[in-house]
Amino acid sequence: MAFVITSPCEQEKAGECVEVCPVDCIEEGKDMFYIDPDICIDCGACEAVCPVEAIFMEDEVPEGEHEYIALNRKFFQEN
């Protein structure tokens, strides 16, 4: 199970998550950051520093934000 970045990151792109990730699984996209679910080690470092509270464990993504699970995965399949 991986962490997922959701809609509060759109247009915010603060970037603290990238700085603290020990496995470099977070990349910047056009409108937001994305977490590679195949590399994420579920450490939670990114979640703790996100200033807009956009990062959740995959099984804890809020209702209405579930599309971001697929968007994070798709970003890395296409790049």
Chimera marker file (.cmm) of the C-alpha trace (Angstrom):
<marker_set name="trace">
<marker id="1" x="0.000" y="0.000" z="0.000" r="1" g="1" b="0" radius="0.5"/>
<marker id="2" x="1.339" y="3.411" z="-0.964" r="1" g="1" b="0" radius="0.5"/>
<marker id="3" x="0.648" y="7.007" z="-0.101" r="1" g="1" b="0" radius="0.5"/>
<marker id="4" x="-1.390" y="9.061" z="-2.584" r="1" g="1" b="0" radius="0.5"/>
<marker id="5" x="-1.324" y="12.778" z="-3.322" r="1" g="1" b="0" radius="0.5"/>
<marker id="6" x="-4.814" y="14.254" z="-3.768" r="1" g="1" b="0" radius="0.5"/>
<marker id="7" x="-6.497" y="17.445" z="-5.020" r="1" g="1" b="0" radius="0.5"/>
<marker id="8" x="-5.281" y="19.943" z="-2.385" r="1" g="1" b="0" radius="0.5"/>
<marker id="9" x="-1.856" y="19.671" z="-4.079" r="1" g="1" b="0" radius="0.5"/>
<marker id="10" x="-3.199" y="20.911" z="-7.404" r="1" g="1" b="0" radius="0.5"/>
<marker id="11" x="-1.745" y="24.333" z="-8.168" r="1" g="1" b="0" radius="0.5"/>
<marker id="12" x="-0.134" y="24.363" z="-4.674" r="1" g="1" b="0" radius="0.5"/>
<marker id="13" x="2.953" y="22.247" z="-5.328" r="1" g="1" b="0" radius="0.5"/>
<marker id="14" x="4.733" y="23.210" z="-2.108" r="1" g="1" b="0" radius="0.5"/>
<marker id="15" x="7.389" y="20.497" z="-2.505" r="1" g="1" b="0" radius="0.5"/>
<marker id="16" x="8.291" y="19.691" z="1.094" r="1" g="1" b="0" radius="0.5"/>
<marker id="17" x="7.257" y="16.093" z="0.388" r="1" g="1" b="0" radius="0.5"/>
<marker id="18" x="9.970" y="15.693" z="-2.250" r="1" g="1" b="0" radius="0.5"/>
<marker id="19" x="12.653" y="16.938" z="0.134" r="1" g="1" b="0" radius="0.5"/>
<marker id="20" x="11.867" y="14.402" z="2.878" r="1" g="1" b="0" radius="0.5"/>
<marker id="21" x="11.166" y="11.270" z="0.793" r="1" g="1" b="0" radius="0.5"/>
<marker id="22" x="13.944" y="8.748" z="1.530" r="1" g="1" b="0" radius="0.5"/>
<marker id="23" x="13.363" y="6.742" z="-1.678" r="1" g="1" b="0" radius="0.5"/>
<marker id="24" x="12.734" y="9.587" z="-4.162" r="1" g="1" b="0" radius="0.5"/>
<marker id="25" x="9.312" y="8.273" z="-5.204" r="1" g="1" b="0" radius="0.5"/>
<marker id="26" x="7.687" y="11.714" z="-5.573" r="1" g="1" b="0" radius="0.5"/>
<marker id="27" x="7.866" y="13.584" z="-8.861" r="1" g="1" b="0" radius="0.5"/>
<marker id="28" x="6.514" y="16.909" z="-10.006" r="1" g="1" b="0" radius="0.5"/>
<marker id="29" x="3.883" y="16.950" z="-12.711" r="1" g="1" b="0" radius="0.5"/>
<marker id="30" x="2.357" y="19.893" z="-14.549" r="1" g="1" b="0" radius="0.5"/>
<marker id="31" x="-0.229" y="20.743" z="-11.872" r="1" g="1" b="0" radius="0.5"/>
<marker id="32" x="0.774" y="18.713" z="-8.807" r="1" g="1" b="0" radius="0.5"/>
<marker id="33" x="3.174" y="16.166" z="-7.352" r="1" g="1" b="0" radius="0.5"/>
<marker id="34" x="2.688" y="12.402" z="-7.695" r="1" g="1" b="0" radius="0.5"/>
<marker id="35" x="3.843" y="9.389" z="-5.662" r="1" g="1" b="0" radius="0.5"/>
<marker id="36" x="5.073" y="6.270" z="-7.467" r="1" g="1" b="0" radius="0.5"/>
<marker id="37" x="3.180" y="3.441" z="-5.734" r="1" g="1" b="0" radius="0.5"/>
<marker id="38" x="5.773" y="0.882" z="-6.857" r="1" g="1" b="0" radius="0.5"/>
<marker id="39" x="8.610" y="2.702" z="-5.077" r="1" g="1" b="0" radius="0.5"/>
<marker id="40" x="6.823" y="4.170" z="-2.017" r="1" g="1" b="0" radius="0.5"/>
<marker id="41" x="7.854" y="2.408" z="1.206" r="1" g="1" b="0" radius="0.5"/>
<marker id="42" x="4.944" y="3.762" z="3.261" r="1" g="1" b="0" radius="0.5"/>
<marker id="43" x="7.183" y="5.620" z="5.700" r="1" g="1" b="0" radius="0.5"/>
<marker id="44" x="4.802" y="8.585" z="6.085" r="1" g="1" b="0" radius="0.5"/>
<marker id="45" x="7.508" y="11.260" z="5.954" r="1" g="1" b="0" radius="0.5"/>
<marker id="46" x="5.721" y="13.054" z="3.113" r="1" g="1" b="0" radius="0.5"/>
<marker id="47" x="2.348" y="13.030" z="4.833" r="1" g="1" b="0" radius="0.5"/>
<marker id="48" x="3.779" y="14.666" z="7.941" r="1" g="1" b="0" radius="0.5"/>
<marker id="49" x="5.230" y="17.669" z="6.088" r="1" g="1" b="0" radius="0.5"/>
<marker id="50" x="2.485" y="18.385" z="3.544" r="1" g="1" b="0" radius="0.5"/>
<marker id="51" x="1.266" y="21.939" z="4.307" r="1" g="1" b="0" radius="0.5"/>
<marker id="52" x="-2.086" y="21.408" z="2.547" r="1" g="1" b="0" radius="0.5"/>
<marker id="53" x="-2.812" y="17.914" z="3.925" r="1" g="1" b="0" radius="0.5"/>
<marker id="54" x="-3.031" y="16.392" z="0.432" r="1" g="1" b="0" radius="0.5"/>
<marker id="55" x="-1.284" y="13.078" z="1.195" r="1" g="1" b="0" radius="0.5"/>
<marker id="56" x="-3.075" y="9.969" z="2.458" r="1" g="1" b="0" radius="0.5"/>
<marker id="57" x="-2.479" y="6.236" z="2.731" r="1" g="1" b="0" radius="0.5"/>
<marker id="58" x="-4.180" y="4.603" z="-0.242" r="1" g="1" b="0" radius="0.5"/>
<marker id="59" x="-6.840" y="2.958" z="1.919" r="1" g="1" b="0" radius="0.5"/>
<marker id="60" x="-7.527" y="6.253" z="3.742" r="1" g="1" b="0" radius="0.5"/>
<marker id="61" x="-8.061" y="8.523" z="0.727" r="1" g="1" b="0" radius="0.5"/>
<marker id="62" x="-11.207" y="10.580" z="1.450" r="1" g="1" b="0" radius="0.5"/>
<marker id="63" x="-14.466" y="9.972" z="-0.370" r="1" g="1" b="0" radius="0.5"/>
<marker id="64" x="-14.491" y="12.033" z="-3.535" r="1" g="1" b="0" radius="0.5"/>
<marker id="65" x="-10.705" y="11.826" z="-3.934" r="1" g="1" b="0" radius="0.5"/>
<marker id="66" x="-10.423" y="8.164" z="-5.014" r="1" g="1" b="0" radius="0.5"/>
<marker id="67" x="-9.670" y="9.133" z="-8.622" r="1" g="1" b="0" radius="0.5"/>
<marker id="68" x="-6.256" y="10.334" z="-7.399" r="1" g="1" b="0" radius="0.5"/>
<marker id="69" x="-5.219" y="6.771" z="-6.607" r="1" g="1" b="0" radius="0.5"/>
<marker id="70" x="-5.386" y="5.971" z="-10.318" r="1" g="1" b="0" radius="0.5"/>
<marker id="71" x="-3.954" y="9.359" z="-11.333" r="1" g="1" b="0" radius="0.5"/>
<marker id="72" x="-0.806" y="8.813" z="-9.258" r="1" g="1" b="0" radius="0.5"/>
<marker id="73" x="-0.306" y="5.339" z="-10.755" r="1" g="1" b="0" radius="0.5"/>
<marker id="74" x="-1.068" y="6.548" z="-14.309" r="1" g="1" b="0" radius="0.5"/>
<marker id="75" x="1.460" y="9.394" z="-14.058" r="1" g="1" b="0" radius="0.5"/>
<marker id="76" x="4.293" y="6.900" z="-13.628" r="1" g="1" b="0" radius="0.5"/>
<marker id="77" x="3.020" y="4.521" z="-16.300" r="1" g="1" b="0" radius="0.5"/>
<marker id="78" x="3.064" y="7.330" z="-18.851" r="1" g="1" b="0" radius="0.5"/>
<marker id="79" x="6.379" y="8.929" z="-17.826" r="1" g="1" b="0" radius="0.5"/>
<link id1="1" id2="2" r="1" g="1" b="0" radius="0.2"/>
<link id1="2" id2="3" r="1" g="1" b="0" radius="0.2"/>
<link id1="3" id2="4" r="1" g="1" b="0" radius="0.2"/>
<link id1="4" id2="5" r="1" g="1" b="0" radius="0.2"/>
<link id1="5" id2="6" r="1" g="1" b="0" radius="0.2"/>
<link id1="6" id2="7" r="1" g="1" b="0" radius="0.2"/>
<link id1="7" id2="8" r="1" g="1" b="0" radius="0.2"/>
<link id1="8" id2="9" r="1" g="1" b="0" radius="0.2"/>
<link id1="9" id2="10" r="1" g="1" b="0" radius="0.2"/>
<link id1="10" id2="11" r="1" g="1" b="0" radius="0.2"/>
<link id1="11" id2="12" r="1" g="1" b="0" radius="0.2"/>
<link id1="12" id2="13" r="1" g="1" b="0" radius="0.2"/>
<link id1="13" id2="14" r="1" g="1" b="0" radius="0.2"/>
<link id1="14" id2="15" r="1" g="1" b="0" radius="0.2"/>
<link id1="15" id2="16" r="1" g="1" b="0" radius="0.2"/>
<link id1="16" id2="17" r="1" g="1" b="0" radius="0.2"/>
<link id1="17" id2="18" r="1" g="1" b="0" radius="0.2"/>
<link id1="18" id2="19" r="1" g="1" b="0" radius="0.2"/>
<link id1="19" id2="20" r="1" g="1" b="0" radius="0.2"/>
<link id1="20" id2="21" r="1" g="1" b="0" radius="0.2"/>
<link id1="21" id2="22" r="1" g="1" b="0" radius="0.2"/>
<link id1="22" id2="23" r="1" g="1" b="0" radius="0.2"/>
<link id1="23" id2="24" r="1" g="1" b="0" radius="0.2"/>
<link id1="24" id2="25" r="1" g="1" b="0" radius="0.2"/>
<link id1="25" id2="26" r="1" g="1" b="0" radius="0.2"/>
<link id1="26" id2="27" r="1" g="1" b="0" radius="0.2"/>
<link id1="27" id2="28" r="1" g="1" b="0" radius="0.2"/>
<link id1="28" id2="29" r="1" g="1" b="0" radius="0.2"/>
<link id1="29" id2="30" r="1" g="1" b="0" radius="0.2"/>
<link id1="30" id2="31" r="1" g="1" b="0" radius="0.2"/>
<link id1="31" id2="32" r="1" g="1" b="0" radius="0.2"/>
<link id1="32" id2="33" r="1" g="1" b="0" radius="0.2"/>
<link id1="33" id2="34" r="1" g="1" b="0" radius="0.2"/>
<link id1="34" id2="35" r="1" g="1" b="0" radius="0.2"/>
<link id1="35" id2="36" r="1" g="1" b="0" radius="0.2"/>
<link id1="36" id2="37" r="1" g="1" b="0" radius="0.2"/>
<link id1="37" id2="38" r="1" g="1" b="0" radius="0.2"/>
<link id1="38" id2="39" r="1" g="1" b="0" radius="0.2"/>
<link id1="39" id2="40" r="1" g="1" b="0" radius="0.2"/>
<link id1="40" id2="41" r="1" g="1" b="0" radius="0.2"/>
<link id1="41" id2="42" r="1" g="1" b="0" radius="0.2"/>
<link id1="42" id2="43" r="1" g="1" b="0" radius="0.2"/>
<link id1="43" id2="44" r="1" g="1" b="0" radius="0.2"/>
<link id1="44" id2="45" r="1" g="1" b="0" radius="0.2"/>
<link id1="45" id2="46" r="1" g="1" b="0" radius="0.2"/>
<link id1="46" id2="47" r="1" g="1" b="0" radius="0.2"/>
<link id1="47" id2="48" r="1" g="1" b="0" radius="0.2"/>
<link id1="48" id2="49" r="1" g="1" b="0" radius="0.2"/>
<link id1="49" id2="50" r="1" g="1" b="0" radius="0.2"/>
<link id1="50" id2="51" r="1" g="1" b="0" radius="0.2"/>
<link id1="51" id2="52" r="1" g="1" b="0" radius="0.2"/>
<link id1="52" id2="53" r="1" g="1" b="0" radius="0.2"/>
<link id1="53" id2="54" r="1" g="1" b="0" radius="0.2"/>
<link id1="54" id2="55" r="1" g="1" b="0" radius="0.2"/>
<link id1="55" id2="56" r="1" g="1" b="0" radius="0.2"/>
<link id1="56" id2="57" r="1" g="1" b="0" radius="0.2"/>
<link id1="57" id2="58" r="1" g="1" b="0" radius="0.2"/>
<link id1="58" id2="59" r="1" g="1" b="0" radius="0.2"/>
<link id1="59" id2="60" r="1" g="1" b="0" radius="0.2"/>
<link id1="60" id2="61" r="1" g="1" b="0" radius="0.2"/>
<link id1="61" id2="62" r="1" g="1" b="0" radius="0.2"/>
<link id1="62" id2="63" r="1" g="1" b="0" radius="0.2"/>
<link id1="63" id2="64" r="1" g="1" b="0" radius="0.2"/>
<link id1="64" id2="65" r="1" g="1" b="0" radius="0.2"/>
<link id1="65" id2="66" r="1" g="1" b="0" radius="0.2"/>
<link id1="66" id2="67" r="1" g="1" b="0" radius="0.2"/>
<link id1="67" id2="68" r="1" g="1" b="0" radius="0.2"/>
<link id1="68" id2="69" r="1" g="1" b="0" radius="0.2"/>
<link id1="69" id2="70" r="1" g="1" b="0" radius="0.2"/>
<link id1="70" id2="71" r="1" g="1" b="0" radius="0.2"/>
<link id1="71" id2="72" r="1" g="1" b="0" radius="0.2"/>
<link id1="72" id2="73" r="1" g="1" b="0" radius="0.2"/>
<link id1="73" id2="74" r="1" g="1" b="0" radius="0.2"/>
<link id1="74" id2="75" r="1" g="1" b="0" radius="0.2"/>
<link id1="75" id2="76" r="1" g="1" b="0" radius="0.2"/>
<link id1="76" id2="77" r="1" g="1" b="0" radius="0.2"/>
<link id1="77" id2="78" r="1" g="1" b="0" radius="0.2"/>
<link id1="78" id2="79" r="1" g="1" b="0" radius="0.2"/>
</marker_set>
